[in-house]
Amino acid sequence: MKVFAISDLHLSISADKPMDIFGEKWEGYLDKIKNDWQEKVTDDDVVLICGDISWAMKLEDGLSDLNFLSDFKGKKILIRGNHDYWWQGITRIRENLPTGFYALQNDAVKIGNVVFCGSRGWAVEGSPDFDEHDRHIYEREAERFKLALNSAKKLLDDGDKLVCLIHYPPFNVRKETSLFTELFENNNVDKVVYGHLHGKGVVPYYRININGVEYILSSCDMVDNKLVEVL
């Protein structure tokens, strides 16, 4: 079993919201992702989709966008991004997901010898324009990640790998410690996959190791619209 990742697909199959207005990297990007996916992934593999999945506002439209991915091989594990407004009520989402999809929200799932846990996250201290409103959400999201990691611990057996999904980068541009990175280090997380970053003005750390944890960027436009191999 291999594990791949991609994020920030911003699907708009159910609405007319083309992404190519944001630059040439977005021209035909879904075809590029699809072709790469078909080349790499088998039915035994797992693909992590780390948020900003769909532009949809309603659950039924978000599910229509997910159906675009339902014929792609592999099991798909999803977390919510900041633009996933259709993601309202985890119970309803799980009841309606296509076969082979798993939605994480402050909890965990085990596939093979890998335990996956995740939550959305938020901007961290030292991020641009970080204010007291952000601090409140940041601290709340850290508490939610505690729940996710506690759920993961119950599933872990000796020799298993622990992989975390988070939408926002868990550190600032200076790679400083955050509540999230402390949690990952203290809970012996092996890999952390994140997205959210786009454009020329960002500082992309594609794969970096901080205190024994590997952090992997998966924003599709930042990784040439190709799946990133995680494990």
N, C-alpha and C positions, 0 to 999 in steps of 0.2 A: 504494500500500500504506500503510495506517494501522497504527499500533501502539497497543494498549490494554493496560491492566494491571488486575489484581484479585488479592487474596490473602486468606489465612485463611478459606477457604471452610468448613473443618471439616466436610466431607461425612460423612454417616453413613447413606448409602443402604443399606449392608450391615449396619448395626447400629442399635439403638434408642438414639440419644444426641442428643435434640433440643437445639437451641441456644437456643430461646426462654426457657429457664430463666435466661439471662444478661441478659434485659431486652427491652424492646419493639422495639429495633432489629433483633432477631433473629427477630421474628415474621414468618413468610412470606418470609424474606430470600432464599431460593433462587429463588422465583418472581419476585421483584423483579430479581434479577441476570439471570435467564433472559430476562425481558421487555426489559430494557435491552440485553442482549447482542444479541438478535434485531433490535432497532431500529438498532444502531450498526454491527455487524460484517458484512463480506462475506467471501466465500471467499478473497479476495486479502489479507485482513488478518491480523495476528498479535495474539494475546492472551497476555500474560505472566502466569503464576500463581506468585506469589512465596512459596510455602511454606505449611505447615499446610493441606494440601489435604484430607486425610482423617484421621478418627479411627481408621482400621483399624490392627490390629496385625500382620496378615499380608498378604503381597503380593497374594494372590488377592482379598482383600477390598478392598484399596486400588485394584486394577484395576477391580473392580466399581463403585467410586465414580467412577473416571475415566470409565467408560462413560456416566455421567449427562451428561458434557460432550461426549461423542463426536459427538452430533448437532448441537452448536452450531457455527456457522460459524467459519471462520478456522483458522489454524495455532496450536497451543497449545505454549508453552514453559514448562517446569516447573523449579522448584528445590525442594530439601527444606527443610522447616521443622522447628522443634524438636519438634513433635508428630507428625511423619510417621514413626512407628515401622515402618510397612510398607515404608518405603524402605530396603531392605537388599540391596546388590549391584546396582550400576548396570548391569551386563551383563544380568542377568535382567530388570530393569525395561525396558531398551530393547528386549529381545527380545519383550516382551509388551505394549508400549504400543499403544493403538489407532492407526490411521492418522492422520497429521497431528499427532501429539504428539512433542515433543522434550524429553528430560530432560537437564538440564545438571548436571554435578558436576565442578567444578574445570576446566571446559573451555568450548568456545565453538561456536556454530553461526552460519552466515551465511544470511540470507534476503533476497533483493533486494540493496539497497545498505546493509543494516544488519547489523552483527555483534553478536550477543548472547553474553555470557558471564556465569557466575554460580557462586555457592557459598552455603552457608547463612549464614556469618558467626557472630558471637557478641556478647554484651554487651561494651561498650568501657569503657576506663578512665573513671572519673567517673560510671558508672552506679550505681544504688543497690545496696549490698551486694556490690560488685565485690571479689573476694578473689583469693588466689593460685591457687586452682583455676580461677577464671575466666581469670586471666592466661594460664595454660598453654593453655587452649582458644582463647582470643583470638589468641594468637601463632601457634598452629597453623593457625587459620582464615585468618589473614593470609597464611601461606605457601601455603595452598590457593588463595587469590585470585591470588597471583603466577602459579600454574600456569594459572589461568583466563585471565588477561590475556596471558600468553605465548602461549597457544593462540589468543587473539583476534588478536594481532599478525600471525600467519601467514595470517589470512584477510582482513585489511584491505587495501583498495585505495584509491587517491586518491579523496576525495570521500565515502567511506563514513562512516556514523555508528557510534559504539560505545556500546552500551547494556549496563549491568550490572544483574544481578538479585541481590539479597541479602535474606535473610529478616529479619534483625535490623536495626534502625536503625544506620547506620554512624557515628553521633555520639551524644554524650550530650545531655541536655536543654539544656545551655549551648552546644550546637553547636561543641564544641571538637574540635580536630584529633585524629584517630585513625589507627591503622595503615591502616585501610581508606580513609579520605578521602585520605591521602597517596598511596596506590596509585592511586586514581582520578585525582587531579590529575596525578601524574607520568606517567600513561599516556594522558592526553588523552581521558578518558571524557566523552562528551557528556551522558548521562543515567544516573541510578541510581534504580532502583525498589526499594522496600522495604516491609515489612509489620510484623507481629508486635504492633503497638500496639493496645490495646483499652481501652475504658472511660473513665470520667469523670476518673480520676486521672492521665491521661497528658497530655503536652504535644505536640499534633500539629503538625508542620510539614508542611502539605499539599504545598506546592511552594516550595522555597527554592533559591537559587543561592549556592553557597559556592565562591569562587575559580574561577569559570568552569564548575563542574559543577552541573547541576540535579538536585535530589533530590526524588523524588515518592513520597508515601505512598499505599499501595494497599489497606490493611486494609479489608475490605468494610464492616464496621459503622461505620468512621470516614469513609467516602466515600459514605454513603447507599445502599450496595448497588448502586452503579453503576460501570461500567468507567471508568477514568481514561484519557484520551488522552495518550499519551507522545510520539508523533511523528505 
